[in-house]
Amino acid sequence: MLRMDQVNKIRKDFSVKNLSINKISQKHHRSGNTVNRYVHLSSEELSKTPTRTKSKSVITENVIVAINSFIDEEVEKKSIGNKNILLILF
């Protein structure tokens, strides 16, 4: 898929500068079929932006609960560890 600036340059070369599809394909380093496709597209078809389907998230409610419980356990271990160190020092 070409960016819009590339498409506009190709269409300008064809319609304004009257270059052949072969010359345009050589100039822009694109295949002749690609240049031909974009030259003959209507403005309505060009304005349609392709949409990507958003992939579903991997994180489920169970995963969130498991992560939160793990973090809570680590916090408890650290606080207990600090208390034991303080008791040993004093």
PDB file of N, CA, C and O in Angstrom:
ATOM      1  N   MET A   1       0.848  -1.176   0.000  1.00  0.00           N
ATOM      2  CA  MET A   1       0.000   0.000   0.000  1.00  0.00           C
ATOM      3  C   MET A   1       0.890   1.235   0.000  1.00  0.00           C
ATOM      4  O   MET A   1       1.779   1.376   0.840  1.00  0.00           O
ATOM      5  N   LEU A   2       0.647   2.097  -0.924  1.00  0.00           N
ATOM      6  CA  LEU A   2       1.430   3.324  -1.034  1.00  0.00           C
ATOM      7  C   LEU A   2       0.860   4.399  -0.126  1.00  0.00           C
ATOM      8  O   LEU A   2      -0.337   4.422   0.162  1.00  0.00           O
ATOM      9  N   ARG A   3       1.733   5.284   0.317  1.00  0.00           N
ATOM     10  CA  ARG A   3       1.269   6.444   1.083  1.00  0.00           C
ATOM     11  C   ARG A   3       0.595   7.419   0.134  1.00  0.00           C
ATOM     12  O   ARG A   3       0.797   7.368  -1.079  1.00  0.00           O
ATOM     13  N   MET A   4      -0.205   8.305   0.702  1.00  0.00           N
ATOM     14  CA  MET A   4      -0.965   9.236  -0.132  1.00  0.00           C
ATOM     15  C   MET A   4      -0.049  10.184  -0.905  1.00  0.00           C
ATOM     16  O   MET A   4      -0.368  10.549  -2.037  1.00  0.00           O
ATOM     17  N   ASP A   5       1.073  10.590  -0.324  1.00  0.00           N
ATOM     18  CA  ASP A   5       1.963  11.482  -1.068  1.00  0.00           C
ATOM     19  C   ASP A   5       2.548  10.778  -2.296  1.00  0.00           C
ATOM     20  O   ASP A   5       2.739  11.404  -3.338  1.00  0.00           O
ATOM     21  N   GLN A   6       2.831   9.485  -2.173  1.00  0.00           N
ATOM     22  CA  GLN A   6       3.336   8.728  -3.310  1.00  0.00           C
ATOM     23  C   GLN A   6       2.261   8.571  -4.385  1.00  0.00           C
ATOM     24  O   GLN A   6       2.537   8.690  -5.579  1.00  0.00           O
ATOM     25  N   VAL A   7       1.040   8.304  -3.945  1.00  0.00           N
ATOM     26  CA  VAL A   7      -0.072   8.168  -4.893  1.00  0.00           C
ATOM     27  C   VAL A   7      -0.297   9.480  -5.629  1.00  0.00           C
ATOM     28  O   VAL A   7      -0.508   9.492  -6.842  1.00  0.00           O
ATOM     29  N   ASN A   8      -0.250  10.583  -4.892  1.00  0.00           N
ATOM     30  CA  ASN A   8      -0.468  11.893  -5.519  1.00  0.00           C
ATOM     31  C   ASN A   8       0.610  12.218  -6.546  1.00  0.00           C
ATOM     32  O   ASN A   8       0.313  12.786  -7.597  1.00  0.00           O
ATOM     33  N   LYS A   9       1.860  11.864  -6.250  1.00  0.00           N
ATOM     34  CA  LYS A   9       2.941  12.106  -7.210  1.00  0.00           C
ATOM     35  C   LYS A   9       2.740  11.285  -8.478  1.00  0.00           C
ATOM     36  O   LYS A   9       2.947  11.777  -9.587  1.00  0.00           O
ATOM     37  N   ILE A  10       2.339  10.041  -8.306  1.00  0.00           N
ATOM     38  CA  ILE A  10       2.109   9.174  -9.465  1.00  0.00           C
ATOM     39  C   ILE A  10       0.963   9.713 -10.308  1.00  0.00           C
ATOM     40  O   ILE A  10       1.072   9.788 -11.532  1.00  0.00           O
ATOM     41  N   ARG A  11      -0.128  10.087  -9.662  1.00  0.00           N
ATOM     42  CA  ARG A  11      -1.290  10.599 -10.406  1.00  0.00           C
ATOM     43  C   ARG A  11      -0.978  11.933 -11.087  1.00  0.00           C
ATOM     44  O   ARG A  11      -1.460  12.204 -12.187  1.00  0.00           O
ATOM     45  N   LYS A  12      -0.160  12.769 -10.420  1.00  0.00           N
ATOM     46  CA  LYS A  12       0.227  14.054 -11.015  1.00  0.00           C
ATOM     47  C   LYS A  12       1.097  13.829 -12.251  1.00  0.00           C
ATOM     48  O   LYS A  12       0.910  14.482 -13.277  1.00  0.00           O
ATOM     49  N   ASP A  13       2.048  12.901 -12.145  1.00  0.00           N
ATOM     50  CA  ASP A  13       2.902  12.606 -13.300  1.00  0.00           C
ATOM     51  C   ASP A  13       2.080  12.112 -14.487  1.00  0.00           C
ATOM     52  O   ASP A  13       2.404  12.419 -15.634  1.00  0.00           O
ATOM     53  N   PHE A  14       1.038  11.363 -14.225  1.00  0.00           N
ATOM     54  CA  PHE A  14       0.221  10.825 -15.312  1.00  0.00           C
ATOM     55  C   PHE A  14      -0.700  11.885 -15.906  1.00  0.00           C
ATOM     56  O   PHE A  14      -0.788  12.026 -17.126  1.00  0.00           O
ATOM     57  N   SER A  15      -1.390  12.633 -15.035  1.00  0.00           N
ATOM     58  CA  SER A  15      -2.416  13.546 -15.555  1.00  0.00           C
ATOM     59  C   SER A  15      -1.856  14.906 -15.971  1.00  0.00           C
ATOM     60  O   SER A  15      -2.290  15.462 -16.979  1.00  0.00           O
ATOM     61  N   VAL A  16      -0.903  15.450 -15.216  1.00  0.00           N
ATOM     62  CA  VAL A  16      -0.398  16.792 -15.516  1.00  0.00           C
ATOM     63  C   VAL A  16       0.800  16.738 -16.460  1.00  0.00           C
ATOM     64  O   VAL A  16       0.847  17.458 -17.457  1.00  0.00           O
ATOM     65  N   LYS A  17       1.764  15.881 -16.140  1.00  0.00           N
ATOM     66  CA  LYS A  17       2.988  15.821 -16.946  1.00  0.00           C
ATOM     67  C   LYS A  17       2.863  14.882 -18.142  1.00  0.00           C
ATOM     68  O   LYS A  17       3.760  14.821 -18.983  1.00  0.00           O
ATOM     69  N   ASN A  18       1.758  14.154 -18.218  1.00  0.00           N
ATOM     70  CA  ASN A  18       1.481  13.240 -19.335  1.00  0.00           C
ATOM     71  C   ASN A  18       2.583  12.207 -19.555  1.00  0.00           C
ATOM     72  O   ASN A  18       2.912  11.880 -20.695  1.00  0.00           O
ATOM     73  N   LEU A  19       3.151  11.698 -18.467  1.00  0.00           N
ATOM     74  CA  LEU A  19       4.145  10.632 -18.585  1.00  0.00           C
ATOM     75  C   LEU A  19       3.434   9.298 -18.768  1.00  0.00           C
ATOM     76  O   LEU A  19       2.308   9.112 -18.306  1.00  0.00           O
ATOM     77  N   SER A  20       4.099   8.384 -19.439  1.00  0.00           N
ATOM     78  CA  SER A  20       3.514   7.056 -19.629  1.00  0.00           C
ATOM     79  C   SER A  20       3.644   6.257 -18.333  1.00  0.00           C
ATOM     80  O   SER A  20       4.430   6.596 -17.449  1.00  0.00           O
ATOM     81  N   ILE A  21       2.861   5.202 -18.245  1.00  0.00           N
ATOM     82  CA  ILE A  21       2.890   4.351 -17.054  1.00  0.00           C
ATOM     83  C   ILE A  21       4.266   3.720 -16.893  1.00  0.00           C
ATOM     84  O   ILE A  21       4.745   3.551 -15.772  1.00  0.00           O
ATOM     85  N   ASN A  22       4.900   3.371 -18.002  1.00  0.00           N
ATOM     86  CA  ASN A  22       6.241   2.797 -17.957  1.00  0.00           C
ATOM     87  C   ASN A  22       7.249   3.795 -17.384  1.00  0.00           C
ATOM     88  O   ASN A  22       8.062   3.430 -16.535  1.00  0.00           O
ATOM     89  N   LYS A  23       7.204   5.039 -17.836  1.00  0.00           N
ATOM     90  CA  LYS A  23       8.129   6.072 -17.338  1.00  0.00           C
ATOM     91  C   LYS A  23       7.881   6.340 -15.850  1.00  0.00           C
ATOM     92  O   LYS A  23       8.826   6.496 -15.076  1.00  0.00           O
ATOM     93  N   ILE A  24       6.608   6.390 -15.460  1.00  0.00           N
ATOM     94  CA  ILE A  24       6.266   6.644 -14.053  1.00  0.00           C
ATOM     95  C   ILE A  24       6.759   5.498 -13.180  1.00  0.00           C
ATOM     96  O   ILE A  24       7.286   5.726 -12.091  1.00  0.00           O
ATOM     97  N   SER A  25       6.589   4.267 -13.654  1.00  0.00           N
ATOM     98  CA  SER A  25       7.036   3.121 -12.861  1.00  0.00           C
ATOM     99  C   SER A  25       8.549   3.122 -12.695  1.00  0.00           C
ATOM    100  O   SER A  25       9.052   2.746 -11.636  1.00  0.00           O
ATOM    101  N   GLN A  26       9.280   3.535 -13.719  1.00  0.00           N
ATOM    102  CA  GLN A  26      10.733   3.629 -13.606  1.00  0.00           C
ATOM    103  C   GLN A  26      11.136   4.763 -12.670  1.00  0.00           C
ATOM    104  O   GLN A  26      12.057   4.613 -11.867  1.00  0.00           O
ATOM    105  N   LYS A  27      10.452   5.884 -12.772  1.00  0.00           N
ATOM    106  CA  LYS A  27      10.786   7.057 -11.962  1.00  0.00           C
ATOM    107  C   LYS A  27      10.550   6.798 -10.473  1.00  0.00           C
ATOM    108  O   LYS A  27      11.356   7.200  -9.634  1.00  0.00           O
ATOM    109  N   HIS A  28       9.444   6.128 -10.150  1.00  0.00           N
ATOM    110  CA  HIS A  28       9.068   5.920  -8.749  1.00  0.00           C
ATOM    111  C   HIS A  28       9.458   4.540  -8.223  1.00  0.00           C
ATOM    112  O   HIS A  28       9.163   4.204  -7.076  1.00  0.00           O
ATOM    113  N   HIS A  29      10.115   3.748  -9.052  1.00  0.00           N
ATOM    114  CA  HIS A  29      10.566   2.408  -8.664  1.00  0.00           C
ATOM    115  C   HIS A  29       9.401   1.541  -8.195  1.00  0.00           C
ATOM    116  O   HIS A  29       9.470   0.898  -7.147  1.00  0.00           O
ATOM    117  N   ARG A  30       8.346   1.536  -8.977  1.00  0.00           N
ATOM    118  CA  ARG A  30       7.159   0.723  -8.713  1.00  0.00           C
ATOM    119  C   ARG A  30       6.872  -0.116  -9.949  1.00  0.00           C
ATOM    120  O   ARG A  30       7.335   0.195 -11.046  1.00  0.00           O
ATOM    121  N   SER A  31       6.107  -1.178  -9.762  1.00  0.00           N
ATOM    122  CA  SER A  31       5.750  -1.999 -10.924  1.00  0.00           C
ATOM    123  C   SER A  31       4.709  -1.273 -11.767  1.00  0.00           C
ATOM    124  O   SER A  31       3.993  -0.394 -11.288  1.00  0.00           O
ATOM    125  N   GLY A  32       4.648  -1.661 -13.024  1.00  0.00           N
ATOM    126  CA  GLY A  32       3.678  -1.056 -13.930  1.00  0.00           C
ATOM    127  C   GLY A  32       2.246  -1.315 -13.498  1.00  0.00           C
ATOM    128  O   GLY A  32       1.376  -0.461 -13.665  1.00  0.00           O
ATOM    129  N   ASN A  33       2.001  -2.507 -12.937  1.00  0.00           N
ATOM    130  CA  ASN A  33       0.652  -2.829 -12.464  1.00  0.00           C
ATOM    131  C   ASN A  33       0.241  -1.927 -11.305  1.00  0.00           C
ATOM    132  O   ASN A  33      -0.909  -1.491 -11.232  1.00  0.00           O
ATOM    133  N   THR A  34       1.170  -1.648 -10.405  1.00  0.00           N
ATOM    134  CA  THR A  34       0.867  -0.770  -9.274  1.00  0.00           C
ATOM    135  C   THR A  34       0.552   0.633  -9.757  1.00  0.00           C
ATOM    136  O   THR A  34      -0.426   1.240  -9.321  1.00  0.00           O
ATOM    137  N   VAL A  35       1.374   1.146 -10.653  1.00  0.00           N
ATOM    138  CA  VAL A  35       1.147   2.490 -11.192  1.00  0.00           C
ATOM    139  C   VAL A  35      -0.188   2.532 -11.924  1.00  0.00           C
ATOM    140  O   VAL A  35      -0.959   3.477 -11.752  1.00  0.00           O
ATOM    141  N   ASN A  36      -0.466   1.527 -12.732  1.00  0.00           N
ATOM    142  CA  ASN A  36      -1.719   1.472 -13.481  1.00  0.00           C
ATOM    143  C   ASN A  36      -2.927   1.464 -12.538  1.00  0.00           C
ATOM    144  O   ASN A  36      -3.931   2.128 -12.797  1.00  0.00           O
ATOM    145  N   ARG A  37      -2.820   0.707 -11.448  1.00  0.00           N
ATOM    146  CA  ARG A  37      -3.920   0.630 -10.491  1.00  0.00           C
ATOM    147  C   ARG A  37      -4.213   1.989  -9.879  1.00  0.00           C
ATOM    148  O   ARG A  37      -5.372   2.396  -9.799  1.00  0.00           O
ATOM    149  N   TYR A  38      -3.175   2.696  -9.446  1.00  0.00           N
ATOM    150  CA  TYR A  38      -3.388   3.980  -8.779  1.00  0.00           C
ATOM    151  C   TYR A  38      -3.750   5.089  -9.759  1.00  0.00           C
ATOM    152  O   TYR A  38      -4.431   6.042  -9.380  1.00  0.00           O
ATOM    153  N   VAL A  39      -3.315   4.987 -10.990  1.00  0.00           N
ATOM    154  CA  VAL A  39      -3.660   5.998 -11.988  1.00  0.00           C
ATOM    155  C   VAL A  39      -5.142   5.922 -12.332  1.00  0.00           C
ATOM    156  O   VAL A  39      -5.785   6.952 -12.534  1.00  0.00           O
ATOM    157  N   HIS A  40      -5.684   4.719 -12.399  1.00  0.00           N
ATOM    158  CA  HIS A  40      -7.067   4.545 -12.828  1.00  0.00           C
ATOM    159  C   HIS A  40      -8.066   4.453 -11.677  1.00  0.00           C
ATOM    160  O   HIS A  40      -9.249   4.218 -11.922  1.00  0.00           O
ATOM    161  N   LEU A  41      -7.634   4.628 -10.445  1.00  0.00           N
ATOM    162  CA  LEU A  41      -8.577   4.648  -9.327  1.00  0.00           C
ATOM    163  C   LEU A  41      -9.362   5.948  -9.338  1.00  0.00           C
ATOM    164  O   LEU A  41      -8.832   7.004  -9.682  1.00  0.00           O
ATOM    165  N   SER A  42     -10.621   5.862  -8.962  1.00  0.00           N
ATOM    166  CA  SER A  42     -11.422   7.086  -8.861  1.00  0.00           C
ATOM    167  C   SER A  42     -11.096   7.783  -7.544  1.00  0.00           C
ATOM    168  O   SER A  42     -10.526   7.180  -6.635  1.00  0.00           O
ATOM    169  N   SER A  43     -11.456   9.035  -7.453  1.00  0.00           N
ATOM    170  CA  SER A  43     -11.165   9.794  -6.230  1.00  0.00           C
ATOM    171  C   SER A  43     -11.942   9.241  -5.045  1.00  0.00           C
ATOM    172  O   SER A  43     -11.483   9.337  -3.907  1.00  0.00           O
ATOM    173  N   GLU A  44     -13.120   8.660  -5.298  1.00  0.00           N
ATOM    174  CA  GLU A  44     -13.898   8.051  -4.214  1.00  0.00           C
ATOM    175  C   GLU A  44     -13.179   6.842  -3.643  1.00  0.00           C
ATOM    176  O   GLU A  44     -13.142   6.649  -2.428  1.00  0.00           O
ATOM    177  N   GLU A  45     -12.608   6.028  -4.521  1.00  0.00           N
ATOM    178  CA  GLU A  45     -11.889   4.847  -4.058  1.00  0.00           C
ATOM    179  C   GLU A  45     -10.605   5.232  -3.336  1.00  0.00           C
ATOM    180  O   GLU A  45     -10.180   4.539  -2.412  1.00  0.00           O
ATOM    181  N   LEU A  46      -9.988   6.327  -3.748  1.00  0.00           N
ATOM    182  CA  LEU A  46      -8.773   6.785  -3.071  1.00  0.00           C
ATOM    183  C   LEU A  46      -9.070   7.327  -1.684  1.00  0.00           C
ATOM    184  O   LEU A  46      -8.249   7.201  -0.775  1.00  0.00           O
ATOM    185  N   SER A  47     -10.241   7.930  -1.517  1.00  0.00           N
ATOM    186  CA  SER A  47     -10.563   8.535  -0.225  1.00  0.00           C
ATOM    187  C   SER A  47     -10.911   7.498   0.828  1.00  0.00           C
ATOM    188  O   SER A  47     -10.868   7.786   2.024  1.00  0.00           O
ATOM    189  N   LYS A  48     -11.255   6.294   0.392  1.00  0.00           N
ATOM    190  CA  LYS A  48     -11.542   5.231   1.350  1.00  0.00           C
ATOM    191  C   LYS A  48     -10.236   4.796   1.999  1.00  0.00           C
ATOM    192  O   LYS A  48      -9.323   4.320   1.324  1.00  0.00           O
ATOM    193  N   THR A  49     -10.155   4.962   3.296  1.00  0.00           N
ATOM    194  CA  THR A  49      -8.945   4.542   3.993  1.00  0.00           C
ATOM    195  C   THR A  49      -9.133   3.117   4.488  1.00  0.00           C
ATOM    196  O   THR A  49     -10.172   2.801   5.068  1.00  0.00           O
ATOM    197  N   PRO A  50      -8.171   2.268   4.275  1.00  0.00           N
ATOM    198  CA  PRO A  50      -8.305   0.898   4.758  1.00  0.00           C
ATOM    199  C   PRO A  50      -8.253   0.864   6.284  1.00  0.00           C
ATOM    200  O   PRO A  50      -7.477   1.585   6.910  1.00  0.00           O
ATOM    201  N   THR A  51      -9.077   0.031   6.855  1.00  0.00           N
ATOM    202  CA  THR A  51      -9.097  -0.086   8.312  1.00  0.00           C
ATOM    203  C   THR A  51      -8.489  -1.415   8.709  1.00  0.00           C
ATOM    204  O   THR A  51      -8.683  -2.436   8.050  1.00  0.00           O
ATOM    205  N   ARG A  52      -7.760  -1.374   9.784  1.00  0.00           N
ATOM    206  CA  ARG A  52      -7.174  -2.595  10.316  1.00  0.00           C
ATOM    207  C   ARG A  52      -8.081  -3.128  11.409  1.00  0.00           C
ATOM    208  O   ARG A  52      -8.657  -2.370  12.189  1.00  0.00           O
ATOM    209  N   THR A  53      -8.193  -4.417  11.448  1.00  0.00           N
ATOM    210  CA  THR A  53      -8.976  -5.008  12.515  1.00  0.00           C
ATOM    211  C   THR A  53      -8.108  -5.067  13.753  1.00  0.00           C
ATOM    212  O   THR A  53      -6.968  -5.530  13.712  1.00  0.00           O
ATOM    213  N   LYS A  54      -8.658  -4.597  14.842  1.00  0.00           N
ATOM    214  CA  LYS A  54      -7.899  -4.561  16.086  1.00  0.00           C
ATOM    215  C   LYS A  54      -7.915  -5.948  16.711  1.00  0.00           C
ATOM    216  O   LYS A  54      -8.971  -6.550  16.902  1.00  0.00           O
ATOM    217  N   SER A  55      -6.738  -6.434  17.022  1.00  0.00           N
ATOM    218  CA  SER A  55      -6.663  -7.748  17.636  1.00  0.00           C
ATOM    219  C   SER A  55      -7.155  -7.667  19.073  1.00  0.00           C
ATOM    220  O   SER A  55      -6.998  -6.648  19.745  1.00  0.00           O
ATOM    221  N   LYS A  56      -7.744  -8.747  19.525  1.00  0.00           N
ATOM    222  CA  LYS A  56      -8.280  -8.771  20.877  1.00  0.00           C
ATOM    223  C   LYS A  56      -7.144  -8.833  21.880  1.00  0.00           C
ATOM    224  O   LYS A  56      -6.081  -9.398  21.619  1.00  0.00           O
ATOM    225  N   SER A  57      -7.395  -8.247  23.012  1.00  0.00           N
ATOM    226  CA  SER A  57      -6.384  -8.192  24.058  1.00  0.00           C
ATOM    227  C   SER A  57      -6.169  -9.573  24.657  1.00  0.00           C
ATOM    228  O   SER A  57      -7.105 -10.363  24.781  1.00  0.00           O
ATOM    229  N   VAL A  58      -4.940  -9.849  25.023  1.00  0.00           N
ATOM    230  CA  VAL A  58      -4.605 -11.132  25.621  1.00  0.00           C
ATOM    231  C   VAL A  58      -4.960 -11.133  27.105  1.00  0.00           C
ATOM    232  O   VAL A  58      -5.235 -12.183  27.687  1.00  0.00           O
ATOM    233  N   ILE A  59      -4.952  -9.965  27.698  1.00  0.00           N
ATOM    234  CA  ILE A  59      -5.215  -9.876  29.131  1.00  0.00           C
ATOM    235  C   ILE A  59      -6.701 -10.059  29.388  1.00  0.00           C
ATOM    236  O   ILE A  59      -7.537  -9.313  28.877  1.00  0.00           O
ATOM    237  N   THR A  60      -7.009 -11.067  30.190  1.00  0.00           N
ATOM    238  CA  THR A  60      -8.383 -11.301  30.607  1.00  0.00           C
ATOM    239  C   THR A  60      -8.499 -10.935  32.077  1.00  0.00           C
ATOM    240  O   THR A  60      -7.514 -10.573  32.721  1.00  0.00           O
ATOM    241  N   GLU A  61      -9.699 -11.033  32.593  1.00  0.00           N
ATOM    242  CA  GLU A  61      -9.921 -10.706  34.007  1.00  0.00           C
ATOM    243  C   GLU A  61      -9.121 -11.640  34.915  1.00  0.00           C
ATOM    244  O   GLU A  61      -8.600 -11.209  35.944  1.00  0.00           O
ATOM    245  N   ASN A  62      -9.022 -12.915  34.539  1.00  0.00           N
ATOM    246  CA  ASN A  62      -8.259 -13.877  35.344  1.00  0.00           C
ATOM    247  C   ASN A  62      -6.777 -13.513  35.392  1.00  0.00           C
ATOM    248  O   ASN A  62      -6.138 -13.652  36.435  1.00  0.00           O
ATOM    249  N   VAL A  63      -6.237 -13.056  34.290  1.00  0.00           N
ATOM    250  CA  VAL A  63      -4.827 -12.679  34.242  1.00  0.00           C
ATOM    251  C   VAL A  63      -4.581 -11.455  35.117  1.00  0.00           C
ATOM    252  O   VAL A  63      -3.574 -11.394  35.822  1.00  0.00           O
ATOM    253  N   ILE A  64      -5.478 -10.491  35.079  1.00  0.00           N
ATOM    254  CA  ILE A  64      -5.333  -9.284  35.899  1.00  0.00           C
ATOM    255  C   ILE A  64      -5.362  -9.643  37.377  1.00  0.00           C
ATOM    256  O   ILE A  64      -4.559  -9.128  38.155  1.00  0.00           O
ATOM    257  N   VAL A  65      -6.281 -10.523  37.774  1.00  0.00           N
ATOM    258  CA  VAL A  65      -6.368 -10.949  39.178  1.00  0.00           C
ATOM    259  C   VAL A  65      -5.087 -11.665  39.587  1.00  0.00           C
ATOM    260  O   VAL A  65      -4.578 -11.439  40.684  1.00  0.00           O
ATOM    261  N   ALA A  66      -4.561 -12.526  38.719  1.00  0.00           N
ATOM    262  CA  ALA A  66      -3.334 -13.259  39.038  1.00  0.00           C
ATOM    263  C   ALA A  66      -2.148 -12.312  39.184  1.00  0.00           C
ATOM    264  O   ALA A  66      -1.328 -12.489  40.085  1.00  0.00           O
ATOM    265  N   ILE A  67      -2.045 -11.319  38.322  1.00  0.00           N
ATOM    266  CA  ILE A  67      -0.942 -10.356  38.405  1.00  0.00           C
ATOM    267  C   ILE A  67      -1.044  -9.540  39.683  1.00  0.00           C
ATOM    268  O   ILE A  67      -0.047  -9.338  40.375  1.00  0.00           O
ATOM    269  N   ASN A  68      -2.247  -9.070  40.000  1.00  0.00           N
ATOM    270  CA  ASN A  68      -2.427  -8.276  41.221  1.00  0.00           C
ATOM    271  C   ASN A  68      -2.125  -9.089  42.467  1.00  0.00           C
ATOM    272  O   ASN A  68      -1.515  -8.568  43.401  1.00  0.00           O
ATOM    273  N   SER A  69      -2.535 -10.355  42.508  1.00  0.00           N
ATOM    274  CA  SER A  69      -2.242 -11.183  43.681  1.00  0.00           C
ATOM    275  C   SER A  69      -0.741 -11.428  43.800  1.00  0.00           C
ATOM    276  O   SER A  69      -0.209 -11.446  44.910  1.00  0.00           O
ATOM    277  N   PHE A  70      -0.051 -11.617  42.681  1.00  0.00           N
ATOM    278  CA  PHE A  70       1.396 -11.807  42.717  1.00  0.00           C
ATOM    279  C   PHE A  70       2.093 -10.561  43.256  1.00  0.00           C
ATOM    280  O   PHE A  70       3.005 -10.659  44.076  1.00  0.00           O
ATOM    281  N   ILE A  71       1.662  -9.399  42.796  1.00  0.00           N
ATOM    282  CA  ILE A  71       2.263  -8.146  43.266  1.00  0.00           C
ATOM    283  C   ILE A  71       2.001  -7.953  44.752  1.00  0.00           C
ATOM    284  O   ILE A  71       2.890  -7.528  45.490  1.00  0.00           O
ATOM    285  N   ASP A  72       0.781  -8.262  45.199  1.00  0.00           N
ATOM    286  CA  ASP A  72       0.460  -8.133  46.624  1.00  0.00           C
ATOM    287  C   ASP A  72       1.326  -9.058  47.469  1.00  0.00           C
ATOM    288  O   ASP A  72       1.791  -8.658  48.537  1.00  0.00           O
ATOM    289  N   GLU A  73       1.551 -10.291  47.010  1.00  0.00           N
ATOM    290  CA  GLU A  73       2.411 -11.229  47.737  1.00  0.00           C
ATOM    291  C   GLU A  73       3.841 -10.703  47.828  1.00  0.00           C
ATOM    292  O   GLU A  73       4.479 -10.819  48.875  1.00  0.00           O
ATOM    293  N   GLU A  74       4.343 -10.132  46.747  1.00  0.00           N
ATOM    294  CA  GLU A  74       5.702  -9.592  46.756  1.00  0.00           C
ATOM    295  C   GLU A  74       5.822  -8.417  47.717  1.00  0.00           C
ATOM    296  O   GLU A  74       6.837  -8.277  48.400  1.00  0.00           O
ATOM    297  N   VAL A  75       4.808  -7.581  47.777  1.00  0.00           N
ATOM    298  CA  VAL A  75       4.827  -6.448  48.703  1.00  0.00           C
ATOM    299  C   VAL A  75       4.817  -6.949  50.138  1.00  0.00           C
ATOM    300  O   VAL A  75       5.534  -6.412  50.982  1.00  0.00           O
ATOM    301  N   GLU A  76       4.009  -7.977  50.431  1.00  0.00           N
ATOM    302  CA  GLU A  76       3.971  -8.543  51.782  1.00  0.00           C
ATOM    303  C   GLU A  76       5.318  -9.159  52.147  1.00  0.00           C
ATOM    304  O   GLU A  76       5.794  -8.971  53.267  1.00  0.00           O
ATOM    305  N   LYS A  77       5.936  -9.885  51.230  1.00  0.00           N
ATOM    306  CA  LYS A  77       7.241 -10.492  51.499  1.00  0.00           C
ATOM    307  C   LYS A  77       8.277  -9.424  51.807  1.00  0.00           C
ATOM    308  O   LYS A  77       9.093  -9.593  52.713  1.00  0.00           O
ATOM    309  N   LYS A  78       8.249  -8.337  51.068  1.00  0.00           N
ATOM    310  CA  LYS A  78       9.228  -7.278  51.275  1.00  0.00           C
ATOM    311  C   LYS A  78       9.010  -6.600  52.618  1.00  0.00           C
ATOM    312  O   LYS A  78       9.976  -6.318  53.327  1.00  0.00           O
ATOM    313  N   SER A  79       7.753  -6.330  52.985  1.00  0.00           N
ATOM    314  CA  SER A  79       7.496  -5.661  54.262  1.00  0.00           C
ATOM    315  C   SER A  79       7.847  -6.574  55.428  1.00  0.00           C
ATOM    316  O   SER A  79       8.365  -6.098  56.438  1.00  0.00           O
ATOM    317  N   ILE A  80       7.578  -7.875  55.318  1.00  0.00           N
ATOM    318  CA  ILE A  80       7.957  -8.811  56.377  1.00  0.00           C
ATOM    319  C   ILE A  80       9.470  -8.908  56.459  1.00  0.00           C
ATOM    320  O   ILE A  80      10.027  -8.963  57.556  1.00  0.00           O
ATOM    321  N   GLY A  81      10.133  -8.929  55.332  1.00  0.00           N
ATOM    322  CA  GLY A  81      11.589  -9.007  55.305  1.00  0.00           C
ATOM    323  C   GLY A  81      12.225  -7.802  55.964  1.00  0.00           C
ATOM    324  O   GLY A  81      13.216  -7.960  56.677  1.00  0.00           O
ATOM    325  N   ASN A  82      11.707  -6.615  55.759  1.00  0.00           N
ATOM    326  CA  ASN A  82      12.255  -5.412  56.378  1.00  0.00           C
ATOM    327  C   ASN A  82      12.050  -5.426  57.878  1.00  0.00           C
ATOM    328  O   ASN A  82      12.928  -4.980  58.617  1.00  0.00           O
ATOM    329  N   LYS A  83      10.917  -5.925  58.351  1.00  0.00           N
ATOM    330  CA  LYS A  83      10.663  -5.998  59.794  1.00  0.00           C
ATOM    331  C   LYS A  83      11.650  -6.946  60.448  1.00  0.00           C
ATOM    332  O   LYS A  83      12.183  -6.649  61.517  1.00  0.00           O
ATOM    333  N   ASN A  84      11.901  -8.094  59.810  1.00  0.00           N
ATOM    334  CA  ASN A  84      12.851  -9.050  60.371  1.00  0.00           C
ATOM    335  C   ASN A  84      14.249  -8.453  60.426  1.00  0.00           C
ATOM    336  O   ASN A  84      14.975  -8.678  61.394  1.00  0.00           O
ATOM    337  N   ILE A  85      14.631  -7.714  59.430  1.00  0.00           N
ATOM    338  CA  ILE A  85      15.953  -7.093  59.420  1.00  0.00           C
ATOM    339  C   ILE A  85      16.042  -6.058  60.533  1.00  0.00           C
ATOM    340  O   ILE A  85      17.064  -5.970  61.214  1.00  0.00           O
ATOM    341  N   LEU A  86      14.995  -5.283  60.723  1.00  0.00           N
ATOM    342  CA  LEU A  86      14.998  -4.275  61.783  1.00  0.00           C
ATOM    343  C   LEU A  86      15.073  -4.924  63.156  1.00  0.00           C
ATOM    344  O   LEU A  86      15.770  -4.418  64.035  1.00  0.00           O
ATOM    345  N   LEU A  87      14.363  -6.049  63.362  1.00  0.00           N
ATOM    346  CA  LEU A  87      14.406  -6.731  64.653  1.00  0.00           C
ATOM    347  C   LEU A  87      15.801  -7.278  64.931  1.00  0.00           C
ATOM    348  O   LEU A  87      16.263  -7.238  66.071  1.00  0.00           O
ATOM    349  N   ILE A  88      16.462  -7.775  63.927  1.00  0.00           N
ATOM    350  CA  ILE A  88      17.808  -8.322  64.101  1.00  0.00           C
ATOM    351  C   ILE A  88      18.796  -7.201  64.412  1.00  0.00           C
ATOM    352  O   ILE A  88      19.684  -7.386  65.244  1.00  0.00           O
ATOM    353  N   LEU A  89      18.666  -6.063  63.776  1.00  0.00           N
ATOM    354  CA  LEU A  89      19.601  -4.968  63.985  1.00  0.00           C
ATOM    355  C   LEU A  89      19.462  -4.355  65.373  1.00  0.00           C
ATOM    356  O   LEU A  89      20.466  -3.975  65.974  1.00  0.00           O
ATOM    357  N   PHE A  90      18.241  -4.250  65.898  1.00  0.00           N
ATOM    358  CA  PHE A  90      18.047  -3.590  67.196  1.00  0.00           C
ATOM    359  C   PHE A  90      17.805  -4.623  68.210  1.00  0.00           C
ATOM    360  O   PHE A  90      17.614  -4.302  69.383  1.00  0.00           O
TER     361      PHE A  90
END
